[in-house]
Amino acid sequence: MRRTTDAERERLHHTFAALCRIESPTGRERACADWVAAQLRQMGLDVEQDAPGPLAGSDAGNVLARVPGSSEESILICAHLDTVPLTAPIEPVITDGGWENANAGILGADNKAAVAVALELARRLAGDRERAEVGVELLFTVSEETGLWGAKEFDVRRLRSQFGYVFDHASPVGEIVIASPTHTRIVAELHGRAAHAGIRPEAGRSAIAAAARAISSMRLGRLDPETTANVGTITGGTATNVIPEWCRIEAETRGIEEVRVEQVATEMIDHLEEAANASECDLDIDVQRVFTGYRTKPRAPGVMLAERALRACGYEPSHIVSGGGSDANAFIAAGFACTNLANGTERNHEPGERVSVEALEGMLEVATALVEEAGGGVREDGRR
């Protein structure tokens, strides 16, 4: 395969740093989407942008562009534009062989490392004199971090590819996600009765005490190798001298097996109902399926193609089961085959987030190899 030149590597890092400096927390991706679209148009590519709808909660739409190949075949490369909320300005710097934020906050490598790779792959393919055997569809989604909303709202019927890839797992390059969980969110509001905590505590009904009783009864953490449960937030009350009449908790459960997730969610709800009844509190519960899990066969075409591409770049591929979701979950649920590949990012969502120079450059090599290996399949048998 054609290796990345020094000029391409330099441009990749420049693109990555420029992307990181564009603030794009979920809901405010417009500046980043416009910048990405402008870069694609400068390459001579047509760019489409959808309106993801109110559920996505973004000020921008998903951005789609295509680099044609010499055949009608193509593959999808997808990355998301949004980041988790910022706690400090982003000033990307290279320290000890890796990109980090000079300030005490996230870098945005999740998922701008993949965005940069997709852009530079497009620039490389669009600039080659001879077209690659297969084309590439490039999709940049919004509102991934809060529930894959951009990908959920995207109409996969617009795609010409039969399968695709996202680079959205913060682990060493070479890992292929073959299973990802179903994620269920539980929001519970308990309503008791307010009373003076020092004069008439007997007249009150503490919603916080009821919530604490429920939480203490729940099994939380890792329940088995493929299932987790967590209570993430608890809020309530008004003052220390008032028996709290309300309390809200947000919880979740995740698991590879959908039936198991439903069982755990039901168990958590049962504990909430029992605690509410015992404390004479009212209970309102909202249960939401955030995304649906999947388990991909190890011999699936997209997985096998990824293995060939990784080996061509010197990586030994390995299959992993993830506890996190990605846009691949949304696409698979919509009937479009998609594989999530590790991107080498470290400590995503944390102030110490980083991505090594080697990993960033390696991802571009892998993306190029995916296109070349897909083209090899076309040449051999006329199809993937």
Wavefront OBJ file of the C-alpha trace (Angstrom):
o trace
v 0.000 0.000 0.000
v 1.094 3.596 -0.574
v 2.564 4.979 2.623
v 1.821 8.410 3.999
v 4.288 11.084 2.907
v 5.924 13.561 5.249
v 3.778 16.330 3.759
v 0.593 14.327 4.375
v 1.579 13.611 7.964
v 2.298 17.275 8.597
v -1.039 18.263 7.093
v -2.845 15.613 9.169
v -1.484 17.080 12.396
v -2.267 20.606 11.290
v -5.845 19.575 10.487
v -6.227 17.797 13.816
v -4.982 20.769 15.824
v -7.245 23.146 13.899
v -10.273 20.914 14.578
v -9.507 20.673 18.285
v -9.429 24.454 18.581
v -13.001 24.681 17.232
v -15.287 24.300 20.216
v -18.087 21.873 19.387
v -19.738 20.453 22.505
v -22.939 18.580 21.740
v -25.576 20.995 20.509
v -23.083 23.604 19.258
v -21.413 21.850 16.315
v -22.213 24.507 13.683
v -18.733 26.065 13.509
v -17.067 22.670 13.231
v -19.575 21.392 10.648
v -19.066 24.509 8.513
v -15.283 24.176 8.737
v -15.375 20.517 7.714
v -17.773 21.254 4.846
v -15.502 24.060 3.612
v -12.490 21.739 3.616
v -14.392 19.147 1.589
v -15.559 21.721 -0.946
v -11.987 22.949 -1.373
v -11.178 19.381 -2.484
v -13.807 19.715 -5.200
v -16.314 17.459 -3.464
v -20.052 17.961 -3.318
v -21.292 18.332 0.255
v -24.752 17.606 1.607
v -26.070 18.523 5.032
v -29.296 17.194 6.494
v -31.588 18.576 9.151
v -31.336 15.990 11.912
v -34.549 17.016 13.587
v -35.408 18.246 17.063
v -34.344 15.022 18.782
v -30.716 15.582 17.790
v -30.671 18.899 19.641
v -27.926 20.393 17.485
v -27.498 23.694 15.688
v -26.001 21.789 12.728
v -26.826 18.809 10.553
v -24.906 15.697 9.595
v -22.379 16.383 6.814
v -22.093 13.906 3.928
v -19.614 13.934 1.027
v -18.468 11.365 -1.533
v -15.150 10.651 -3.203
v -15.955 8.562 -6.292
v -13.978 5.473 -7.245
v -13.477 3.829 -10.601
v -16.198 1.283 -9.785
v -19.676 1.793 -8.388
v -18.591 0.248 -5.083
v -17.906 2.369 -2.015
v -17.398 2.136 1.720
v -18.481 4.520 4.464
v -16.098 6.264 6.841
v -17.884 8.025 9.706
v -16.798 10.280 12.577
v -18.734 12.537 14.938
v -18.189 16.291 15.256
v -19.301 16.862 18.840
v -17.363 16.561 22.076
v -18.357 16.282 25.711
v -18.702 19.654 27.522
v -15.544 21.731 27.843
v -14.084 22.608 31.224
v -11.201 24.660 29.803
v -10.162 26.230 26.505
v -8.493 23.776 24.129
v -4.926 24.514 23.087
v -3.484 21.365 21.491
v 0.227 20.738 22.069
v 2.532 17.787 21.477
v 4.031 16.449 24.713
v 6.059 13.242 24.993
v 5.060 12.084 21.531
v 1.345 12.784 21.870
v -1.256 15.496 21.461
v -2.673 16.907 24.708
v -4.532 19.998 25.845
v -2.186 22.566 27.363
v -5.065 23.505 29.684
v -6.844 21.363 32.276
v -9.593 20.014 30.046
v -10.413 17.557 27.307
v -8.484 17.633 24.035
v -11.362 16.644 21.755
v -9.512 13.720 20.197
v -12.805 11.909 20.725
v -13.707 12.115 17.908
v -11.724 14.790 16.097
v -8.818 12.431 15.585
v -11.160 10.437 13.349
v -12.535 13.595 11.722
v -8.988 14.667 10.808
v -8.185 11.209 9.433
v -11.356 11.178 7.318
v -10.558 14.617 5.893
v -6.993 13.702 5.026
v -8.115 10.414 3.492
v -10.510 12.392 1.295
v -7.773 14.861 0.362
v -5.435 12.020 -0.568
v -8.034 10.187 -2.674
v -9.357 13.341 -4.350
v -5.808 14.393 -5.246
v -4.670 11.088 -6.743
v -4.411 11.051 -10.531
v -5.943 7.604 -10.707
v -9.139 6.935 -8.849
v -9.170 4.236 -6.216
v -11.072 1.100 -7.159
v -13.836 1.860 -4.652
v -15.215 5.204 -3.630
v -15.595 6.556 -0.108
v -18.620 8.113 1.518
v -17.668 10.461 4.344
v -20.229 11.139 7.049
v -19.708 13.535 9.951
v -22.462 13.275 12.549
v -23.711 15.539 15.324
v -24.963 14.872 18.864
v -23.217 11.525 19.251
v -22.099 12.019 22.818
v -25.596 12.404 24.263
v -27.187 9.378 22.611
v -26.076 8.975 18.967
v -28.864 11.361 17.963
v -27.342 12.570 14.711
v -26.746 9.025 13.480
v -30.221 7.952 14.619
v -31.808 10.774 12.636
v -29.672 10.161 9.541
v -31.465 8.322 6.737
v -29.170 5.395 5.863
v -31.033 4.995 2.568
v -28.996 7.962 1.356
v -25.866 5.825 1.491
v -24.615 3.967 -1.562
v -22.185 1.822 0.423
v -23.107 -1.627 1.676
v -21.111 -1.287 4.884
v -18.872 1.146 6.699
v -16.617 2.031 9.605
v -16.477 4.430 12.501
v -13.191 5.133 14.292
v -14.639 5.712 17.726
v -13.210 3.478 20.423
v -10.587 4.871 22.818
v -8.203 1.922 22.827
v -5.085 0.837 20.907
v -5.216 0.799 17.118
v -5.783 -2.795 16.028
v -8.837 -3.500 18.153
v -12.128 -4.244 16.398
v -15.365 -3.913 18.341
v -17.539 -6.936 17.600
v -20.090 -6.368 20.373
v -21.534 -3.227 21.953
v -24.229 -2.909 24.602
v -27.840 -1.934 24.718
v -28.108 1.176 26.883
v -31.225 1.945 28.939
v -31.600 5.174 30.943
v -33.892 5.465 33.959
v -35.016 8.839 35.309
v -36.998 8.670 38.535
v -38.647 11.534 40.429
v -39.862 10.936 43.971
v -42.375 13.279 45.579
v -42.839 13.369 49.349
v -44.078 16.056 51.717
v -42.230 19.135 52.954
v -42.124 19.991 56.667
v -39.889 21.910 59.082
v -36.966 19.609 59.812
v -36.534 20.854 63.378
v -40.111 21.477 64.499
v -42.339 19.007 62.566
v -40.110 16.345 60.969
v -42.787 13.707 61.674
v -45.153 15.505 59.314
v -42.720 15.271 56.400
v -42.009 12.541 53.895
v -38.399 12.647 52.718
v -38.014 12.008 49.002
v -34.227 11.921 49.437
v -34.489 9.233 52.114
v -36.718 7.212 49.792
v -34.193 7.578 46.961
v -31.350 6.553 49.263
v -33.314 3.478 50.339
v -33.854 2.485 46.713
v -30.246 3.057 45.687
v -28.863 1.114 48.654
v -30.935 -1.879 47.531
v -29.695 -1.819 43.933
v -26.897 -3.934 42.550
v -24.555 -1.451 40.899
v -21.244 -1.602 39.068
v -20.241 -4.598 36.940
v -22.919 -7.221 37.425
v -21.357 -9.761 35.068
v -18.715 -9.615 32.294
v -21.188 -8.025 29.850
v -23.617 -6.056 32.065
v -23.282 -2.893 34.182
v -25.596 -0.670 36.226
v -25.046 2.792 37.656
v -26.779 5.660 39.430
v -25.126 8.747 38.005
v -26.870 11.742 39.525
v -29.105 12.537 42.487
v -30.622 15.959 43.152
v -33.309 17.151 45.507
v -34.407 19.234 48.448
v -34.329 22.965 49.061
v -32.644 23.616 52.429
v -31.240 21.774 55.442
v -34.164 22.814 57.630
v -36.796 21.440 55.241
v -37.760 17.781 54.849
v -37.132 17.325 51.105
v -40.350 16.846 49.213
v -38.694 15.970 45.920
v -35.715 14.066 44.614
v -34.585 13.096 41.130
v -32.149 10.351 40.247
v -30.709 9.383 36.875
v -29.513 5.832 36.389
v -28.590 3.470 33.606
v -27.927 -0.133 32.775
v -25.940 -1.509 29.851
v -25.430 -4.998 28.540
v -24.654 -6.963 25.415
v -27.687 -9.208 25.872
v -30.864 -7.177 25.509
v -32.917 -9.503 27.698
v -30.409 -9.115 30.521
v -30.601 -5.305 30.274
v -34.371 -5.450 30.531
v -34.107 -7.694 33.600
v -31.705 -5.318 35.365
v -33.803 -2.252 34.479
v -36.898 -3.958 35.870
v -35.013 -4.835 39.057
v -33.899 -1.215 39.528
v -37.444 0.034 38.966
v -38.787 -2.507 41.473
v -36.421 -1.154 44.130
v -37.580 2.385 43.402
v -41.236 1.398 43.702
v -40.652 -0.519 46.937
v -38.767 2.402 48.506
v -41.401 4.910 47.399
v -44.193 2.806 48.899
v -42.302 2.242 52.151
v -41.634 5.996 52.466
v -45.147 7.028 51.424
v -43.803 8.947 48.435
v -45.164 9.227 44.910
v -42.968 8.017 42.075
v -42.712 9.065 38.413
v -40.412 6.997 36.213
v -39.250 7.535 32.642
v -37.403 4.651 30.959
v -35.631 5.321 27.669
v -33.721 3.069 25.282
v -30.724 5.244 24.437
v -29.320 2.827 21.879
v -29.557 -0.830 20.943
v -26.615 -3.186 21.210
v -25.209 -5.592 18.656
v -22.989 -8.621 18.316
v -21.179 -8.939 14.974
v -20.028 -12.276 13.617
v -16.221 -12.516 13.576
v -16.364 -13.589 9.915
v -18.559 -10.694 8.815
v -17.228 -9.047 5.613
v -16.573 -5.699 7.297
v -14.639 -7.329 10.128
v -12.526 -9.460 7.788
v -11.751 -6.448 5.605
v -10.662 -4.515 8.680
v -8.383 -7.385 9.715
v -6.674 -7.361 6.311
v -6.247 -3.591 6.413
v -4.792 -3.645 9.927
v -2.313 -6.388 9.053
v -1.281 -4.470 5.931
v -0.344 -1.595 8.263
v 1.588 -3.771 10.710
v -1.117 -4.136 13.391
v -2.268 -7.473 14.730
v -6.064 -7.261 14.847
v -7.984 -8.355 17.933
v -11.691 -8.582 18.657
v -13.088 -6.830 21.717
v -16.421 -6.379 23.471
v -17.103 -2.754 24.407
v -19.107 -1.264 27.236
v -19.682 1.907 25.235
v -21.782 2.822 22.237
v -20.956 4.554 18.973
v -22.698 5.619 15.794
v -22.211 2.014 14.667
v -24.985 1.039 17.105
v -27.418 3.422 15.426
v -26.489 2.350 11.898
v -26.725 -1.364 12.676
v -30.114 -0.829 14.325
v -31.210 0.912 11.106
v -30.089 -2.057 9.015
v -26.752 -0.725 7.780
v -23.705 -2.887 8.521
v -21.013 -0.935 10.358
v -17.844 -1.786 12.269
v -16.287 0.298 15.047
v -12.480 0.425 15.052
v -10.212 1.619 17.859
v -8.589 4.991 17.164
v -5.749 5.041 19.686
v -7.233 7.848 21.790
v -6.414 7.636 25.495
v -8.468 8.774 28.507
v -11.316 10.191 26.448
v -13.768 12.441 28.325
v -11.037 13.219 30.876
v -8.813 16.300 31.365
v -5.796 14.131 30.529
v -7.170 13.040 27.154
v -4.483 12.473 24.539
v -3.681 10.725 21.283
v -0.166 9.800 20.266
v 1.395 11.071 17.068
v 1.984 7.452 16.098
v -1.662 6.496 16.613
v -2.998 9.458 14.653
v -0.732 8.698 11.711
v -1.488 4.990 12.022
v -5.203 5.641 11.742
v -4.676 7.382 8.406
v -2.683 4.386 7.183
v -5.478 2.040 8.275
v -8.181 4.156 6.620
v -6.195 4.131 3.374
v -5.697 0.381 3.655
v -9.439 -0.141 4.117
v -10.048 1.530 0.761
v -7.269 -0.427 -0.934
v -8.340 -3.770 0.522
v -11.957 -3.106 -0.455
v -10.743 -2.389 -3.980
v -8.852 -5.672 -4.015
v -12.116 -7.467 -3.362
v -13.721 -5.710 -6.314
v -10.876 -6.633 -8.640
v -10.934 -10.284 -7.606
v -14.619 -11.137 -7.953
v -16.421 -8.052 -9.184
v -18.050 -7.399 -5.809
v -17.140 -7.041 -2.143
l 1 2 3 4 5 6 7 8 9 10 11 12 13 14 15 16 17 18 19 20 21 22 23 24 25 26 27 28 29 30 31 32 33 34 35 36 37 38 39 40 41 42 43 44 45 46 47 48 49 50 51 52 53 54 55 56 57 58 59 60 61 62 63 64 65 66 67 68 69 70 71 72 73 74 75 76 77 78 79 80 81 82 83 84 85 86 87 88 89 90 91 92 93 94 95 96 97 98 99 100 101 102 103 104 105 106 107 108 109 110 111 112 113 114 115 116 117 118 119 120 121 122 123 124 125 126 127 128 129 130 131 132 133 134 135 136 137 138 139 140 141 142 143 144 145 146 147 148 149 150 151 152 153 154 155 156 157 158 159 160 161 162 163 164 165 166 167 168 169 170 171 172 173 174 175 176 177 178 179 180 181 182 183 184 185 186 187 188 189 190 191 192 193 194 195 196 197 198 199 200 201 202 203 204 205 206 207 208 209 210 211 212 213 214 215 216 217 218 219 220 221 222 223 224 225 226 227 228 229 230 231 232 233 234 235 236 237 238 239 240 241 242 243 244 245 246 247 248 249 250 251 252 253 254 255 256 257 258 259 260 261 262 263 264 265 266 267 268 269 270 271 272 273 274 275 276 277 278 279 280 281 282 283 284 285 286 287 288 289 290 291 292 293 294 295 296 297 298 299 300 301 302 303 304 305 306 307 308 309 310 311 312 313 314 315 316 317 318 319 320 321 322 323 324 325 326 327 328 329 330 331 332 333 334 335 336 337 338 339 340 341 342 343 344 345 346 347 348 349 350 351 352 353 354 355 356 357 358 359 360 361 362 363 364 365 366 367 368 369 370 371 372 373 374 375 376 377 378 379 380 381 382 383 384
